[in-house]
């Protein structure tokens, strides 16, 4: 068998059964092997940043890695923004990047690039296979790297001749790596802090915001009176809604974050890191916590928060504690569209066990407090700050849920233009995704950032933030991608369209004029 077939068979043996692809010439033998070896679900994306974003969303819901297929260094470059986001979200991805044949590289053909160097910036593990007989082993190691808790990007670079040469050997899968154990001293220190201090915040990140961890955190908070918050960037996938804690994230806006964290002199980090601003601002600190605050690491991002929290519950002898009832489910809002009305309508109408892919950017920063009483759901956030992940993450999440859960994509219009090709894949795969485009015809977040950094924009600067000349017609764009779409100018129209979309088996786009 050739190297390509050994690669596909190794991936399948290791549990990787979904491939998000945008292939090119150097990957044709791998593409042929995907066809010849049964068992791999292949999903085409029309641009590589869609491919990598789909793999991110898939992992967040399926909790197992998919593989990507990218065409040489430029294809990797196209997908790097969402690989950056996936790395920050700690999503497991086996990133397969085609490359020139080993003997052809010295001739510096047009697509030749420093593929290894680029891959290293967004990957925890990188390797270039050099022999077909070693490709299966390399693939097994890539999967093991991707499965390293809580997930990593592993990039396997595949020269064309390694793919087509005979002599391939199927690699033996490795056991899923076990996370490093929790330090008993960290548990004792956290317990002592919670018993002795009254100005304590438990800050959650990564899998510490999943439902199993939340139940343990509720016991600890109820027994000690500690406050609990989720990290802004480090909590990219939260279990939310009825039966889950009414968590709020550390605010994005620097002044608000500093104010929210100021009361706490002790911050216990559970798979979180000390909170810092997204950017440096004139006259403001980089760190958001009170300068006198002490940080206590209960569990690092690469450790199992459930093990740590169980140990802390035991050390505190914390009794069972029910998560407070958030009250009745709200009614759908009426009138002109507002952020509060959208959140309230979402909470009123979303199906049980929905998935929210949120790239609403500045419009959606206050959504949480209006959606605590919604049915249980998963909320996925942009983790790395590179915009353009909302639509592909929604697409991958729908596939990760095997089309059994409704995905609702809350999507700012400016960032949607980065990866709107996702709609085509949603139509091709008939995915249950409802996209709500928040059309304000501007890069509103950057208008706020102008104020934050103290710059004074004039007419030329403001024109670079304006998306209204010409207007982007989202319903026509969606229709051109094969997705049914309609426009809403009021909350009543939005509610009617949302309800109708939830009854469909395929995708639907709503352009909400805000």
Buried (B, 14 or more C-beta within 10 A) or exposed (E): BBBBBBBBBBBBBBEBBBBBBBBBEBBBBBBBBBEEBEEBEEBBBBBBBBBBBBBBBBBBBBBBBBBBBBBBBBBBBBBBBBBBBBBBBBBBBBBBBBBBBBEBEEEEEEBBBEBBEBBEEBBBBBBBBBBBBBBBBBBBBBBBBBBBBBBBBBBBBBBBBBBBBEBBBBBEBEEBBEBEEBBEEBBEBBBEBBEEBEEBBBBBBBBBBBBBBBBBBBBBBBBBEBBBBBBBBBBBBBBBBBBBBBBBBBBBBBEEBBEBBBEBBBBBBBBBBBBBBBEEBEEBEEBBBBEEBBBBBBBBBBBBBBBBBBBBBEBBEBEEBEBEEBEEBBEBBEEEBEBEBBBBBBBBBBBEBBBBBBBBBBBBBEBBEBBBBBBBBBBBBBBBEBBBBBBBBBBBBBBBBEBEBBBBBBBBBBBBBBBBBBBBBBBBBBBBBBBBBBBBBBBBBBBEBBEBEEEEBEEEEEEEBEBEEEEBBBBEBBBEBBBBBBBBEBBBBBBBBBEBBBEBEBBBBBBBBB
